[in-house]
Amino acid sequence: MKKTDSEKKSGILRQSAPPERTFTREKQRALAQRPPRRRKKKRVNSGVVSALVKSAVYLVFVLVVSVFAGFFLISVGNDVFAFVKSEEPVTITVPENATVEDIGNVLYEGGIIKYPKIFKFYAELKHEDEGEFIAGEYEVSPKLNYDQLLSAFRYRFVREIVRITIPEGYCVEDIIELFVSQGIGDREGFIRAINEVDYSEFRFVRELEEGDLSDRYYRLEGYLYPDTYDFYTDATPAQIVYKLLNNFNRKFKDVYYDRCEEIGLTVDEVVTIASFIQEEAYYLEEFENVASVFHNRLNNPSAFPRLESDATAAYAIHVLTGKRPEKIVPDDLQVESPYNTYLNDGLPPGAISSPGYDAIVTAMYPAKTDYYYFYTKQDKRTVFSKTLAEHQAAIRADSTELPN
């Protein structure tokens, strides 16, 4: 349609109104039947809810287990140490040839203890499972702890305390003889306690048993720590050995295990070297130099394959004959034994005595020297040499000083 001139002049453009929307009856009916739209609700992250529920359940579980574990530990502690128990005595009967397990069951049935298996484990741990229990009727108080109960049914005819000093440098044979001479234990019992009883709670014993013990005379040689102890005269060999090992365990600190690794030796090899030092050196100020000789030889096996320690030959003779030679003669150095370092390369199967603390420490921290020989003079002083010629000269010089 053409615009008039007046419309063109006014600049107004007119548009016709939009056509009205028309719906068919069918479309109207469909719209009427359509359900109203619902607003979408925000969904909660189901993974977060699940994690929270699991965490809550886990925490509840941990708390419940902790409560029960705490209650159990308190109950066991009370049973072992008898903190809170009845004071009413109970009569029990110990059968003939009763074992620790039998004693535990009898005490459990009498209401004295609650945990017979823990009682048996405790006795084994303390090496109180050996020895005879005397049959008969006993009136027992529930106030007795496990230690007292283990002692209550044994024969105590003379339970005296004996103070015994084990000198540094004593070997197993010496230690057994010392205790037997005091009326404590017997030789067979000590040998069994030293070679067969389980002491694996100690780290050094566990490490020792990882090695080859087939040529070793006594399994625990070197670890029966020399010191002064108080013992009951009716103590069993296993109890005595345990006490000596426990003393070694206290003295041999964790830092010493680290030091053994640092110098490339096992604890047993260090104890073996320490036993050489203990036997060969008379004065403490000479320990470090003696230690250096053994370390220098071990570190130079091509030139010095054998340690050539007289003390190892003396130990071999002592174990084989039961007597320690007063003086080593040339023939003694030919004794057939894996311990004789004149005939065998390197270290022997184990220690030759119980070294003291100073010998053990210097075995780990030797002096830095060029010495490969030493000779002990008549006055017990030691002469150290770098070469065989120097060593032989020291021996000749000392021989000229012998009294007429």
C-alpha positions in Angstrom: 0.0 0.0 0.0 1.4 3.4 -0.9 1.9 6.0 1.7 0.2 9.4 1.3 2.3 12.5 1.1 1.2 13.6 4.6 2.4 10.3 6.1 5.7 10.6 4.4 6.1 14.1 5.7 5.3 13.2 9.3 7.8 10.3 9.3 5.3 8.1 11.1 5.1 4.6 10.0 2.0 2.7 10.9 1.9 -1.0 11.3 -1.2 -3.1 11.2 -2.1 -4.9 14.4 -0.8 -8.5 14.7 -3.3 -11.0 13.8 -5.2 -12.6 16.7 -3.9 -16.1 17.6 -6.6 -18.6 16.9 -6.7 -22.2 18.4 -8.6 -25.1 17.3 -10.8 -26.9 19.7 -8.5 -29.9 19.7 -5.5 -27.7 20.7 -7.4 -26.0 23.4 -8.4 -29.3 24.8 -4.8 -30.6 24.8 -3.6 -27.5 26.6 -6.3 -27.9 29.2 -5.2 -31.5 29.9 -1.4 -30.7 30.1 -0.2 -31.0 33.8 1.1 -27.8 35.4 4.8 -27.4 35.4 6.7 -28.0 38.6 9.7 -26.2 39.8 12.8 -28.3 40.0 14.1 -28.9 43.5 17.8 -28.8 44.2 19.2 -32.3 44.6 21.5 -33.0 47.6 24.7 -34.7 46.6 24.1 -38.4 47.5 27.9 -39.1 47.6 28.5 -36.6 50.3 25.6 -38.0 52.4 27.0 -41.6 51.9 30.5 -40.5 53.0 29.1 -38.8 56.1 27.1 -41.8 57.1 30.1 -44.1 56.6 32.3 -41.8 58.7 29.7 -41.7 61.4 29.4 -45.5 61.4 33.2 -45.9 61.5 33.6 -43.5 64.4 30.9 -45.3 66.3 32.7 -48.6 65.6 36.0 -47.2 66.7 34.6 -45.9 69.9 32.8 -49.1 70.7 35.9 -51.2 70.0 38.1 -48.8 72.1 35.7 -49.0 75.0 35.7 -52.8 74.9 39.5 -53.0 74.4 40.0 -50.5 77.2 37.7 -52.5 79.5 39.5 -55.8 78.5 43.0 -54.3 79.2 41.9 -53.0 82.5 40.4 -56.3 83.4 43.5 -58.2 82.3 45.7 -55.7 84.3 43.6 -56.2 87.4 43.9 -60.0 86.9 47.7 -59.9 86.5 48.5 -57.4 89.3 45.5 -58.0 91.6 44.6 -54.3 92.0 41.0 -54.7 93.0 40.0 -58.2 94.0 38.1 -60.0 96.8 39.9 -60.7 100.0 38.0 -63.9 100.8 40.5 -66.8 100.6 39.7 -69.8 98.4 40.7 -73.4 98.9 42.1 -75.1 95.8 43.7 -78.4 95.0 46.9 -78.8 93.0 47.1 -82.2 91.3 50.2 -84.3 91.0 52.7 -83.4 88.3 50.8 -80.2 87.6 51.9 -77.9 84.8 51.6 -74.2 84.5 48.5 -74.8 82.4 47.0 -77.0 85.1 47.7 -74.4 87.7 46.0 -71.7 85.6 42.9 -73.9 85.1 42.7 -74.7 88.8 42.9 -71.0 89.7 40.3 -70.1 87.1 37.9 -72.7 88.4 38.4 -71.4 91.9 37.6 -67.9 90.9 41.2 -66.6 91.7 42.0 -65.5 88.1 39.9 -64.8 85.0 42.3 -65.5 82.2 44.1 -68.9 82.5 45.6 -68.6 79.0 47.1 -65.2 79.9 48.4 -66.7 83.1 50.2 -69.4 81.1 51.6 -66.9 78.7 52.8 -64.7 81.5 54.6 -67.6 83.2 56.3 -68.5 79.9 57.3 -64.9 79.3 58.9 -64.8 82.8 60.4 -68.3 82.4 58.4 -69.4 85.5 56.9 -72.3 83.6 59.7 -74.6 84.7 60.2 -76.3 88.1 58.0 -78.5 90.1 54.6 -77.6 91.6 53.8 -79.4 94.9 50.5 -81.2 94.9 48.1 -80.6 97.8 45.4 -78.3 99.1 46.1 -74.6 99.4 44.2 -71.7 100.8 44.8 -68.9 98.3 43.8 -65.2 98.5 42.5 -63.6 95.3 44.6 -60.6 96.3 47.8 -62.4 95.1 49.2 -61.3 91.8 50.5 -63.6 89.1 54.1 -63.6 90.4 52.9 -64.5 93.8 50.6 -67.2 92.5 53.4 -68.8 90.5 55.5 -68.9 93.6 52.8 -70.1 96.0 52.8 -73.8 94.9 56.5 -74.4 94.7 58.9 -76.1 97.2 60.7 -73.3 99.0 62.8 -75.1 101.6 65.6 -72.5 101.7 64.7 -69.4 99.7 67.8 -67.4 100.5 69.3 -64.6 98.4 72.8 -65.1 97.1 74.8 -62.3 95.6 77.0 -63.4 92.7 79.5 -61.5 90.7 80.3 -62.6 87.1 83.7 -61.2 86.2 84.3 -59.7 82.7 85.8 -62.3 80.5 84.1 -65.3 82.0 82.9 -67.8 79.4 79.8 -70.0 79.6 81.8 -72.8 81.2 83.0 -70.5 83.9 79.6 -69.1 84.6 77.9 -72.5 84.9 80.6 -73.6 87.3 80.2 -70.4 89.3 76.4 -70.9 89.8 76.6 -74.7 90.5 79.3 -74.1 93.1 76.8 -71.8 94.9 74.2 -74.6 94.9 72.1 -72.9 92.2 70.9 -75.1 89.3 72.8 -77.9 87.6 75.1 -78.1 84.6 72.6 -79.9 82.3 69.8 -77.4 83.2 72.1 -74.4 82.4 73.2 -75.9 79.1 69.6 -76.5 78.1 68.6 -72.9 79.2 71.5 -71.5 77.2 71.1 -73.5 74.0 67.4 -74.3 73.8 65.1 -72.0 75.7 63.3 -69.3 73.7 64.4 -65.7 74.4 63.3 -64.2 71.2 61.7 -61.2 72.9 65.3 -59.8 72.8 66.3 -58.2 69.4 69.9 -59.4 69.6 68.7 -63.0 70.2 66.4 -62.8 67.1 69.2 -61.5 65.0 71.6 -64.1 66.3 69.3 -66.9 65.4 69.0 -65.7 61.8 72.6 -66.7 61.3 74.4 -70.1 61.2 74.8 -71.5 64.7 75.9 -75.0 63.6 79.5 -74.6 64.7 78.8 -72.6 67.8 79.7 -74.3 71.1 77.1 -72.3 73.1 74.3 -70.3 71.5 74.4 -67.4 74.0 78.1 -67.2 74.6 79.1 -63.5 74.8 75.6 -62.3 76.0 75.6 -63.5 79.6 76.4 -60.0 80.8 79.1 -59.8 83.5 77.9 -57.9 86.5 76.9 -58.3 90.2 73.4 -59.9 90.7 71.2 -61.1 93.5 69.5 -64.5 93.0 67.2 -66.7 95.0 68.9 -70.0 95.7 65.9 -71.8 94.1 66.0 -69.8 90.9 65.9 -72.0 87.7 68.7 -71.8 85.1 66.2 -70.2 82.6 65.4 -67.5 85.1 69.0 -66.8 85.7 69.9 -66.7 82.0 66.9 -64.4 81.3 68.2 -62.0 83.9 71.7 -61.9 82.4 70.3 -61.4 78.9 68.0 -58.7 80.1 71.0 -56.8 81.6 72.8 -57.0 78.2 69.6 -55.7 76.5 69.6 -52.7 78.8 73.3 -51.9 78.2 73.2 -52.4 74.4 71.2 -49.4 73.3 69.4 -48.8 70.0 72.2 -46.5 68.9 74.6 -49.4 69.0 72.5 -51.4 66.6 72.8 -48.4 64.2 76.6 -48.3 64.7 76.9 -52.0 63.8 75.1 -51.3 60.5 77.4 -48.3 59.9 80.6 -50.3 60.2 79.1 -53.3 58.3 79.1 -55.8 61.2 76.4 -57.8 62.9 75.8 -57.4 66.6 77.2 -60.9 67.1 80.3 -60.1 65.2 80.8 -57.0 67.4 80.3 -59.1 70.5 82.8 -61.6 69.2 85.4 -58.9 68.6 84.7 -57.5 72.0 85.3 -60.9 73.6 88.8 -60.9 71.9 89.5 -57.4 73.3 88.4 -58.5 76.8 90.7 -61.5 76.7 93.8 -60.0 75.0 94.0 -56.6 76.7 94.9 -56.2 80.3 94.6 -52.4 80.7 91.6 -50.3 79.7 93.6 -47.7 77.9 94.9 -50.3 75.5 91.4 -51.6 74.5 91.0 -49.2 71.5 94.4 -50.1 70.0 93.7 -53.8 70.4 90.4 -53.3 68.7 92.1 -51.5 65.8 94.4 -54.5 65.2 91.4 -56.9 64.7 89.5 -54.3 62.6 92.6 -53.6 60.4 93.0 -57.4 59.8 89.3 -57.9 59.0 89.4 -55.0 56.6 92.5 -56.3 54.8 91.8 -60.1 54.4 94.1 -60.6 51.4 97.1 -59.7 53.5 95.8 -60.9 56.8 93.2 -63.6 56.3 93.6 -64.9 59.9 93.2 -63.0 63.1 95.7 -65.2 65.0 94.4 -64.6 68.5 95.9 -66.8 71.2 92.7 -66.4 73.2 90.7 -68.3 70.6 92.9 -71.3 70.9 92.7 -71.2 74.7 88.9 -71.1 74.5 88.8 -74.1 72.1 91.0 -76.1 74.5 88.8 -75.1 77.5 85.6 -76.2 75.8 87.1 -79.4 74.5 88.9 -80.5 77.6 87.1 -78.7 80.4 90.3 -77.0 81.5 91.7 -73.6 80.5 95.5 -73.7 79.7 97.5 -71.5 82.0 99.9 -70.6 79.2 99.6 -71.0 75.5 102.4 -73.0 73.9 103.0 -73.4 70.1 101.3 -76.8 70.0 98.1 -75.3 71.4 97.8 -73.1 68.4 97.2 -76.2 66.3 94.1 -77.4 68.1 91.5 -78.5 65.7 88.5 -76.2 66.3 86.4 -73.7 64.2 87.2 -71.2 67.0 91.0 -71.4 66.4 91.8 -68.3 64.5 95.3 -69.6 63.7 93.8 -72.3 61.5 90.6 -70.6 60.2 90.1 -67.4 58.3 88.1 -64.4 59.7 86.0 -64.4 62.8 85.1 -67.7 64.6 81.5 -68.9 65.0 80.9 -66.7 68.0 82.3 -65.0 71.1 84.8 -66.7 73.4 83.7 -65.0 76.6 81.3 -62.4 78.1 82.8 -59.0 77.3 82.2 -56.0 79.6 80.7 -52.7 78.5 84.1 -51.0 77.7 85.1 -53.9 75.4 81.8 -53.8 73.6 82.0 -50.1 73.0 85.6 -50.2 71.8 84.7 -53.1 69.4 82.4 -50.6 67.7 84.7 -47.6 68.0 88.3 -48.7 67.6 91.2 -46.4 67.4 92.4 -45.4 63.9 95.9 -47.0 63.6 98.2 -48.8 61.2 98.8 -51.6 63.7 98.4 -55.3 62.5 100.2 -57.0 65.5 100.3 -56.7 69.2 102.3 -58.6 71.9 101.5 -58.7 75.6 104.7 -58.4 77.7 105.5 -60.0 81.0 104.3 -56.9 82.9 100.9 -57.2 81.0 101.6 -54.1 78.9 100.9 -54.4 75.2 103.3 -53.5 72.4 101.7 -52.7 69.1 103.5 -53.1 65.7 102.8 -52.3 62.1 105.0 -55.0 60.6 105.9 -58.6 61.3 109.6 -57.5 61.8 108.6 -55.0 64.5 106.4 -57.6 66.1 109.2 -60.2 66.3 111.6 -57.6 67.6 109.2 -56.8 70.5 109.0 -60.5 71.4 112.7 -60.8 71.4 113.2 -57.7 73.5 110.7 -59.0 76.1 112.3 -62.4 76.3 115.7 -60.8 77.2 114.0 -59.2 80.2 112.9 -62.5 81.7 114.4 -63.0 85.2 117.2 -65.6 85.6 
